[in-house]
Amino acid sequence: MNESAAKTEYKPTLAQLNDQEGEALCAQLRRELVEDVSKTGGHLASNLGAVELTVAIHRVFDTAVDRLVFDVGHQCYPHKMLTGRRDQMSALRQYGGIAGFPKPGESIHDAFIAGHASNSVAVALGMARARTMLGEDYKVMALIGDGALTGGLAYEGMSNAGKCGQQILVILNDNGMSITPNVGGVADHLAKQRLKPQYLTFKKHYRKIMNSNALGRVVYRVTHRVKQALKQTLLPCSMFEDMGFHYLGPVDGHNLPLLTKILRYARELDEPVLLHVKTVKGKGFLPAEENPDAFHGVAPFDALTGKPKRKAGENFSAVFGRTLVRLAERDQRVCAITAAMTGGTGLEKFALKYPERFFDVGIAEGCAASMAAGMAKQGAIPVFAVYSTFLQRAYDMLLHDAAIDNLHVVFGVDRAGLVGDDGETHHGLFDAAYLDTVPNMTVLAPASFAELEVMLERAIFRITGPVAVRYPRGGEGRFLGNSGEDPAAILRWGGDITLVSYGMEINDVLEAAGLLEAKGIQAEVVKLNQLTPLAPDLVELSVRKTGVLLMAEEQSARGCVGQRLTTGLELAGLSVKIALVNCGENFVPHGGAALLKRDLSLDGMGIYKKALEVLGRGETET
């Protein structure tokens, strides 16, 4: 298959590719993946490992009609390339380009949005039930990785799906975690025999013939029970079969002809099927094969060497991890918890230095929060480092397990605010609102590395009850000060307008204040360090002087800090002009943070223009 033919847009004729053409397509896709992601950044290793599996799926199923539900979606790039978006990969995760996760609004082939883990089987089950209820005819698949099986929601879905009695195919992409290991040479031999096309064809015809009359059905039930007993003795894959699945596997996930044959067989089974596929994360790109964790999510890199194009600077996650190590030296009760994000949350050094005090629960944020509450109840000081968007999944545990008994659990809320290229599923735009609804909760918002160190120390040793320290992705801005001991601070004095913000957005507010000064307008800048319980005293004093408030924050409009401030001012009897600048009431798409801020009027120029508007000043006025 020549290169130009391989790069044509996906059509149903993909099913007519012979094995040699399919393997050539896989090789081409893999080359393009490395080339494209080296320029845009994104999730590389997981996608390289899923190339043959994705091509096989598209040879057997029509995803415009059949429903393919991804779990997390880290491995969806080959799927996008095969469904009309191959020439758009250069704009992957870029502002205005295609998303890095499945997105139904982008293509009919994307069955369901994906960005959080472990929900695919439950979603696919819902689709299968809807299909049956509405009398429609299409196939339903869930593609889930072994990492996502560390989340309890996956087992809730599988427990129900296995007993649903109708067609649903769960494809387990096992690229590292041993789920159901075969034992011994006999088991290995039998597993291979069971997956041979000749055996599958025989089994299909045998079942059809024996079900054609009453005597045959009796014989089939007896032989089936005998076979099941032998298989469970020799092949320890009974966990999935106990759930009700027809188990197939394990299968070599890089053997395209075999994968295609097995998927064609599975397609014809009118029952819940689990296909266990073994793949190599990073397959075909040596740097990613040798270090798959480093190439899970990558910034732009050299496509030949795998080395990053720009050296990463210091960031808030690293400062958090380093500070936690230092604080753990002071008190042996301090421990760290992560939900499969050791590297992402900066906890590598803690894990190495204090392995007996480091706990990774897998993709199970609810478990982490409940475990932390149990540890706190017994006298430990647990620190759960978690992305803002993932902590949403543990909201019940925040309320029920941590807050009711006022337990001292510390939450390091990473990636608070806009995070850029991962888009809707990963922006941390709701934590300021949902954390504020939790009784007994204290929420701190550092804007510099120095403040993060101070606030984390306060959270661990000087504040009681549940505490959240929320901080952004990336590094510092122009503000390098440290007012972390105070609930709020005035960074700039003025008498014409009060500008208020917190976290990294304070840098844009300071820029706007400078632009206003050039027009003869003196802005007073108030930085909030504590968001819950809100301490509005400095803001109230300032607006009594200026009569005008502009609040800017990287949060969703509903329940934002600005709304709480406004309510407080009204209750205090203050009648002032107010403008709230935030991320609005809709989800924010993917793209560079600077570009998103520009569109949301959260950059310095946008805040400056909004200030002029609320002051009733035209931009050209002096």
Number of C-alpha atoms within 10 A of each C-alpha: 13 10 10 7 9 18 17 13 14 17 12 14 9 19 17 11 13 11 15 12 15 22 21 15 23 24 16 17 23 24 15 18 25 24 18 20 25 23 18 19 21 23 22 30 29 27 24 27 28 30 30 27 27 23 24 29 21 21 22 21 23 18 22 14 14 15 23 25 28 30 29 22 25 24 27 23 30 23 25 26 20 22 20 16 19 21 12 13 23 19 17 25 24 20 18 12 14 20 23 26 27 27 19 13 11 12 14 14 23 23 24 20 19 24 22 18 23 28 26 29 31 21 20 27 26 14 20 25 18 12 16 13 9 9 9 10 11 16 22 27 30 23 23 25 26 19 19 24 23 19 21 18 19 19 18 14 19 25 18 15 28 26 14 17 13 17 24 29 30 26 21 22 28 23 19 13 14 10 13 15 13 18 11 10 9 11 17 15 11 14 19 12 13 14 19 13 14 11 11 17 11 11 13 14 11 13 14 13 13 16 16 10 10 10 10 16 16 13 12 17 13 11 12 13 11 11 12 14 12 11 16 13 12 17 20 15 20 17 13 18 18 13 16 21 25 18 19 21 18 21 20 16 23 21 15 23 15 18 24 21 18 21 20 16 16 23 19 11 15 13 20 25 25 24 22 23 22 23 23 21 26 26 22 17 22 13 18 23 18 13 13 20 16 14 21 17 16 18 19 18 19 15 19 12 10 17 14 15 13 10 8 10 9 12 16 24 26 21 20 22 24 17 18 23 20 13 18 19 12 9 13 12 14 23 25 28 26 26 25 19 18 22 16 18 25 21 24 16 16 21 21 11 13 17 12 10 17 21 21 16 18 19 23 24 26 23 17 26 30 19 21 29 27 17 18 23 17 10 12 18 24 27 27 26 29 26 28 25 22 24 26 18 15 16 18 15 21 25 19 13 20 29 21 15 14 18 24 28 31 31 28 28 26 26 25 26 28 29 21 23 23 20 24 22 18 23 25 29 27 20 24 26 20 14 21 20 14 19 17 20 24 22 24 30 27 27 31 25 24 15 21 24 23 16 28 26 16 17 25 23 14 9 14 17 19 27 27 26 24 29 27 26 20 17 17 18 13 13 16 13 12 18 21 24 13 12 20 23 17 17 14 15 14 18 16 20 28 29 29 26 25 24 24 26 23 25 20 24 30 25 17 25 27 17 19 21 13 11 14 11 19 20 26 24 25 24 25 28 26 22 24 23 14 19 16 18 11 16 24 19 11 25 24 17 15 19 18 22 29 22 23 26 26 26 25 23 20 15 16 25 26 24 15 16 19 19 13 15 19 12 10 10 9 15 14 15 14 18 20 20 22 22 25 16 10 10 13 19 20 27 23 18 17 13 15 21 22 14 12 17 19 25 22 22 19 19 29 22 18 21 28 19 13 15 18 9 13 10 13 7 7 9
